[in-house]
Amino acid sequence: MVEHIGRISGLRRNAVLEIVDRPGPGSYVVVAGFGRRAQWLRNVKANPHVRVYLDSRAPAAAVARRLDSGASAASLGRYASARFLRRRSEPASMSGAASYRWSLSTSTPMI
């Protein structure tokens, strides 16, 4: 889950997102299933400083950044390979146009 700040209200907001890739330690890639219209995405673009909640660990401060097209394609390719090239009986979904990577702060205990 990502906690972000509303770009108009200034209130804390939460969105549950699927991690589609883990390209390195402390980095997670998520996609906006509704593309650029997703409200959480619009909020994060306005203020990229977020808190990320993973598993049962304490929340971690993070900074979101939009991936370039090459990194986005690579992440989505790994996701597709892992999800769609398994047995066809397993449900899977992949949609979205905007990929973001969280860079977690090293001063927080959770990475």
N, CA, C and O of each residue as an XYZ file, in Angstrom:
444
protein
N       0.848     -1.162      0.000
C       0.000      0.000      0.000
C       0.899      1.233      0.000
O       1.971      1.238      0.605
N       0.448      2.259     -0.679
C       1.191      3.520     -0.699
C       0.314      4.606     -0.086
O      -0.865      4.740     -0.416
N       0.907      5.363      0.797
C       0.243      6.527      1.383
C       0.797      7.758      0.682
O       2.011      7.955      0.616
N      -0.093      8.572      0.166
C       0.298      9.762     -0.573
C      -0.549     10.927     -0.107
O      -1.503     10.742      0.648
N      -0.208     12.121     -0.547
C      -0.923     13.330     -0.137
C      -1.773     13.821     -1.296
O      -1.297     13.951     -2.423
N      -3.043     14.094     -1.003
C      -3.944     14.623     -2.027
C      -3.443     15.943     -2.572
O      -3.112     16.851     -1.809
N      -3.385     16.054     -3.875
C      -2.814     17.242     -4.505
C      -3.676     18.480     -4.296
O      -3.158     19.595     -4.355
N      -4.960     18.321     -4.055
C      -5.855     19.459     -3.835
C      -6.191     19.592     -2.356
O      -6.115     20.686     -1.795
N      -6.562     18.487     -1.725
C      -7.002     18.528     -0.328
C      -5.854     18.623      0.665
O      -6.021     19.179      1.750
N      -4.692     18.088      0.309
C      -3.581     18.029      1.254
C      -3.728     16.937      2.289
O      -2.910     16.833      3.203
N      -4.774     16.110      2.158
C      -5.028     15.024      3.103
C      -4.264     13.773      2.706
O      -3.959     13.560      1.533
N      -3.959     12.942      3.708
C      -3.306     11.662      3.441
C      -4.301     10.729      2.761
O      -5.462     10.643      3.161
N      -3.834     10.037      1.736
C      -4.651      9.084      0.984
C      -3.896      7.770      0.892
O      -2.671      7.752      1.013
N      -4.607      6.673      0.679
C      -3.987      5.352      0.554
C      -4.462      4.665     -0.711
O      -5.615      4.813     -1.117
N      -3.573      3.921     -1.322
C      -3.921      3.114     -2.495
C      -3.201      1.776     -2.375
O      -2.005      1.722     -2.084
N      -3.938      0.713     -2.600
C      -3.345     -0.626     -2.620
C      -2.923     -0.901     -4.057
O      -3.746     -0.856     -4.972
N      -1.645     -1.183     -4.250
C      -1.088     -1.361     -5.586
C      -0.360     -2.693     -5.676
O       0.129     -3.213     -4.673
N      -0.294     -3.232     -6.867
C       0.439     -4.476     -7.100
C       1.866     -4.156     -7.521
O       2.101     -3.334     -8.408
N       2.802     -4.813     -6.875
C       4.209     -4.687     -7.264
C       4.421     -5.585     -8.481
O       4.141     -6.782     -8.430
N       4.914     -5.008     -9.567
C       5.127     -5.789    -10.782
C       6.586     -6.158    -11.001
O       6.891     -7.027    -11.819
N       7.490     -5.504    -10.278
C       8.912     -5.812    -10.445
C       9.680     -5.322     -9.233
O       9.281     -4.370     -8.564
N      10.783     -5.987     -8.968
C      11.719     -5.580     -7.923
C      13.104     -5.541     -8.558
O      13.870     -6.499     -8.448
N      13.423     -4.430     -9.223
C      14.668     -4.372     -9.995
C      15.942     -4.300     -9.150
O      17.040     -4.502     -9.670
N      15.808     -4.021     -7.884
C      16.988     -3.954     -7.032
C      16.582     -3.804     -5.591
O      15.405     -3.592     -5.299
N      17.532     -3.911     -4.680
C      17.214     -3.766     -3.260
C      16.564     -2.407     -2.974
O      17.096     -1.365     -3.357
N      15.431     -2.429     -2.312
C      14.748     -1.189     -1.960
C      14.008     -0.522     -3.088
O      13.540      0.605     -2.927
N      13.883     -1.181     -4.233
C      13.162     -0.621     -5.383
C      12.006     -1.528     -5.757
O      12.155     -2.747     -5.842
N      10.855     -0.920     -5.979
C       9.658     -1.654     -6.360
C       8.990     -0.898     -7.496
O       8.938      0.332     -7.481
N       8.487     -1.615     -8.468
C       7.803     -1.002     -9.609
C       6.325     -1.347     -9.526
O       5.952     -2.505     -9.334
N       5.480     -0.314     -9.676
C       4.028     -0.479     -9.730
C       3.539      0.184    -11.007
O       4.215      1.048    -11.566
N       2.364     -0.221    -11.466
C       1.777      0.414    -12.643
C       0.414      0.979    -12.284
O      -0.252      0.500    -11.366
N       0.015      1.992    -13.012
C      -1.299      2.598    -12.835
C      -2.269      1.886    -13.765
O      -2.250      2.105    -14.976
N      -3.108      1.040    -13.203
C      -4.066      0.270    -13.987
C      -5.027      1.138    -14.785
O      -5.500      0.725    -15.844
N      -5.320      2.338    -14.289
C      -6.202      3.258    -15.006
C      -5.411      4.330    -15.738
O      -5.959      5.355    -16.145
N      -4.123      4.083    -15.898
C      -3.285      5.015    -16.638
C      -3.154      6.363    -15.952
O      -3.197      6.458    -14.725
N      -2.996      7.384    -16.744
C      -2.748      8.725    -16.208
C      -3.940      9.324    -15.478
O      -3.797     10.344    -14.804
N      -5.115      8.709    -15.598
C      -6.307      9.211    -14.915
C      -6.372      8.778    -13.455
O      -7.164      9.329    -12.691
N      -5.562      7.809    -13.052
C      -5.599      7.302    -11.675
C      -5.307      8.447    -10.703
O      -4.306      9.150    -10.840
N      -6.181      8.622     -9.732
C      -6.034      9.728     -8.786
C      -4.767      9.597     -7.951
O      -4.105     10.599     -7.681
N      -4.416      8.368     -7.534
C      -3.196      8.200     -6.738
C      -1.980      8.628     -7.568
O      -1.045      9.228     -7.037
N      -1.993      8.323     -8.854
C      -0.878      8.676     -9.725
C      -0.772     10.197     -9.870
O       0.323     10.758     -9.818
N      -1.891     10.841    -10.049
C      -1.897     12.296    -10.168
C      -1.395     12.946     -8.879
O      -0.684     13.951     -8.917
N      -1.773     12.360     -7.731
C      -1.294     12.872     -6.448
C       0.215     12.677     -6.298
O       0.920     13.573     -5.836
N       0.699     11.506     -6.689
C       2.128     11.204     -6.560
C       2.956     12.065     -7.519
O       4.077     12.456     -7.196
N       2.404     12.354     -8.686
C       3.114     13.245     -9.606
C       3.248     14.640     -8.996
O       4.270     15.302     -9.176
N       2.224     15.084     -8.278
C       2.263     16.401     -7.645
C       3.201     16.421     -6.436
O       3.844     17.436     -6.165
N       3.279     15.313     -5.717
C       4.148     15.207     -4.538
C       4.678     13.774     -4.472
O       3.977     12.889     -3.982
N       5.892     13.526     -4.951
C       6.418     12.157     -5.026
C       6.866     11.557     -3.687
O       7.267     10.395     -3.639
N       6.802     12.332     -2.611
C       7.200     11.812     -1.299
C       6.033     11.030     -0.701
O       4.987     11.603     -0.396
N       6.216      9.724     -0.534
C       5.161      8.814     -0.102
C       5.656      7.946      1.044
O       6.834      7.970      1.398
N       4.740      7.185      1.612
C       5.114      6.126      2.554
C       4.611      4.817      1.963
O       3.490      4.734      1.459
N       5.458      3.799      2.034
C       5.143      2.502      1.459
C       4.987      1.494      2.588
O       5.816      1.428      3.496
N       3.920      0.713      2.522
C       3.656     -0.350      3.477
C       3.803     -1.679      2.750
O       3.090     -1.931      1.779
N       4.712     -2.527      3.202
C       4.920     -3.847      2.604
C       4.803     -4.914      3.675
O       5.399     -4.804      4.746
N       4.038     -5.937      3.380
C       3.851     -7.040      4.316
C       3.456     -6.481      5.682
O       2.611     -5.591      5.769
N       4.059     -6.995      6.734
C       3.715     -6.548      8.086
C       4.793     -5.639      8.669
O       4.819     -5.398      9.876
N       5.676     -5.139      7.816
C       6.748     -4.260      8.277
C       6.250     -2.833      8.508
O       5.185     -2.445      8.027
N       7.029     -2.076      9.240
C       6.694     -0.670      9.484
C       6.732      0.102      8.163
O       7.461     -0.281      7.248
N       5.961      1.175      8.054
C       5.982      1.961      6.820
C       7.348      2.596      6.593
O       8.077      2.896      7.538
N       7.674      2.794      5.323
C       8.963      3.387      4.963
C       8.739      4.610      4.083
O       7.889      4.599      3.193
N       9.499      5.649      4.336
C       9.458      6.829      3.476
C      10.061      6.452      2.130
O      11.032      5.699      2.065
N       9.488      6.972      1.072
C       9.969      6.660     -0.273
C       9.737      7.866     -1.176
O       8.951      8.761     -0.868
N      10.441      7.857     -2.292
C      10.256      8.876     -3.318
C       9.942      8.147     -4.616
O      10.691      7.270     -5.047
N       8.830      8.519     -5.230
C       8.416      7.886     -6.480
C       9.028      8.627     -7.654
O       9.176      9.849     -7.630
N       9.378      7.870     -8.676
C       9.831      8.499     -9.914
C       9.285      7.692    -11.070
O       9.177      6.468    -10.996
N       8.947      8.380    -12.125
C       8.428      7.709    -13.310
C       9.579      7.047    -14.049
O      10.643      7.642    -14.220
N       9.362      5.823    -14.481
C      10.387      5.112    -15.238
C      10.386      5.584    -16.686
O       9.345      5.945    -17.234
N      11.561      5.576    -17.291
C      11.609      5.882    -18.718
C      11.034      4.689    -19.484
O      10.804      3.631    -18.898
N      10.805      4.846    -20.757
C      10.123      3.811    -21.535
C      10.911      2.506    -21.576
O      10.307      1.433    -21.571
N      12.238      2.564    -21.616
C      13.042      1.344    -21.650
C      12.949      0.559    -20.350
O      12.765     -0.658    -20.368
N      13.075      1.253    -19.224
C      12.980      0.581    -17.922
C      11.568      0.059    -17.687
O      11.388     -1.017    -17.116
N      10.575      0.813    -18.123
C       9.189      0.380    -17.976
C       8.923     -0.882    -18.792
O       8.302     -1.825    -18.302
N       9.390     -0.895    -20.027
C       9.203     -2.070    -20.887
C       9.912     -3.289    -20.305
O       9.374     -4.395    -20.350
N      11.102     -3.102    -19.763
C      11.843     -4.220    -19.172
C      11.104     -4.780    -17.957
O      10.984     -5.996    -17.811
N      10.607     -3.898    -17.086
C       9.873     -4.342    -15.902
C       8.590     -5.071    -16.285
O       8.283     -6.131    -15.741
N       7.845     -4.495    -17.224
C       6.592     -5.131    -17.636
C       6.856     -6.442    -18.378
O       6.051     -7.370    -18.299
N       7.966     -6.523    -19.090
C       8.340     -7.773    -19.755
C       8.636     -8.872    -18.754
O       8.203    -10.009    -18.937
N       9.377     -8.543    -17.682
C       9.652     -9.533    -16.631
C       8.358     -9.959    -15.945
O       8.168    -11.133    -15.629
N       7.477     -8.996    -15.720
C       6.188     -9.294    -15.092
C       5.365    -10.229    -15.975
O       4.814    -11.219    -15.494
N       5.286     -9.916    -17.249
C       4.521    -10.747    -18.176
C       5.100    -12.154    -18.247
O       4.356    -13.135    -18.248
N       6.406    -12.254    -18.306
C       7.039    -13.573    -18.362
C       6.726    -14.393    -17.118
O       6.432    -15.584    -17.211
N       6.788    -13.765    -15.973
C       6.538    -14.467    -14.714
C       5.067    -14.836    -14.555
O       4.754    -15.895    -14.011
N       4.158    -13.976    -15.021
C       2.729    -14.189    -14.797
C       2.040    -14.963    -15.917
O       1.206    -15.827    -15.647
N       2.377    -14.665    -17.165
C       1.620    -15.207    -18.276
C       2.236    -16.461    -18.883
O       1.550    -17.208    -19.581
N       3.487    -16.696    -18.636
C       4.123    -17.864    -19.229
C       4.103    -19.062    -18.289
O       4.712    -20.093    -18.576
N       3.398    -18.924    -17.157
C       3.168    -20.060    -16.268
C       2.030    -20.881    -16.849
O       1.668    -20.745    -18.017
N       1.479    -21.736    -16.000
C       0.324    -22.512    -16.446
C      -0.823    -21.585    -16.794
O      -1.055    -20.601    -16.091
N      -1.534    -21.874    -17.848
C      -2.644    -21.024    -18.273
C      -3.805    -21.037    -17.295
O      -4.668    -20.162    -17.368
N      -3.857    -21.997    -16.383
C      -4.966    -22.060    -15.444
C      -4.846    -21.022    -14.333
O      -5.812    -20.785    -13.608
N      -3.673    -20.399    -14.189
C      -3.502    -19.389    -13.144
C      -4.027    -18.052    -13.643
O      -3.680    -17.619    -14.742
N      -4.867    -17.391    -12.840
C      -5.358    -16.082    -13.262
C      -4.250    -15.046    -13.182
O      -3.404    -15.089    -12.289
N      -4.267    -14.133    -14.111
C      -3.286    -13.049    -14.104
C      -3.866    -11.874    -14.860
O      -4.674    -12.039    -15.774
N      -3.446    -10.697    -14.472
C      -3.883     -9.515    -15.202
C      -2.745     -8.522    -15.259
O      -1.930     -8.425    -14.341
N      -2.705     -7.790    -16.349
C      -1.686     -6.760    -16.489
C      -2.268     -5.633    -17.314
O      -2.623     -5.819    -18.478
N      -2.361     -4.482    -16.717
C      -2.815     -3.322    -17.475
C      -2.149     -2.093    -16.892
O      -1.706     -2.103    -15.743
N      -2.079     -1.060    -17.665
C      -1.530      0.184    -17.156
C      -0.566      0.817    -18.119
O       0.093      0.140    -18.908
N      -0.496      2.120    -18.043
C       0.372      2.844    -18.955
C       1.530      3.506    -18.238
O       2.565      3.773    -18.849
N       1.374      3.773    -16.963
C       2.403      4.512    -16.234
C       3.058      3.619    -15.194
O       2.383      3.077    -14.319
N       4.365      3.467    -15.289
C       5.107      2.671    -14.326
C       5.902      3.595    -13.417
O       6.543      4.539    -13.878
N       5.853      3.315    -12.137
C       6.588      4.103    -11.157
C       7.461      3.203    -10.319
O       7.113      2.051    -10.058
N       8.584      3.722     -9.900
C       9.490      2.997     -9.008
C       9.556      3.771     -7.705
O       9.690      4.994     -7.700
N       9.458      3.038     -6.590
C       9.634      3.656     -5.278
C      11.099      3.508     -4.903
O      11.647      2.408     -4.974
N      11.724      4.572     -4.515
C      13.075      4.528     -3.981
C      12.952      4.777     -2.492
O      12.702      5.902     -2.058
N      13.127      3.731     -1.719
C      12.910      3.851     -0.289
C      14.076      4.549      0.384
O      15.234      4.363      0.012
N      13.753      5.343      1.367
C      14.759      6.076      2.120
C      15.614      5.111      2.917
O      15.093      4.154      3.489
N      16.916      5.343      2.964
C      17.804      4.469      3.704
C      17.740      4.732      5.196
O      18.283      3.955      5.981
N      17.081      5.823      5.608
C      16.995      6.138      7.030
C      15.847      5.425      7.714
O      15.694      5.542      8.929
N      15.039      4.692      6.973
C      13.933      3.968      7.565
C      14.259      2.493      7.670
O      15.049      1.980      6.876
N      13.663      1.793      8.642
C      14.040      0.405      8.877
C      13.548     -0.567      7.821
O      14.114     -1.652      7.689
N      12.516     -0.220      7.063
C      11.967     -1.166      6.097
C      12.414     -0.825      4.697
O      12.334      0.329      4.278
N      12.877     -1.807      3.982
C      13.311     -1.604      2.592
C      12.487     -2.492      1.683
O      12.683     -2.483      0.468
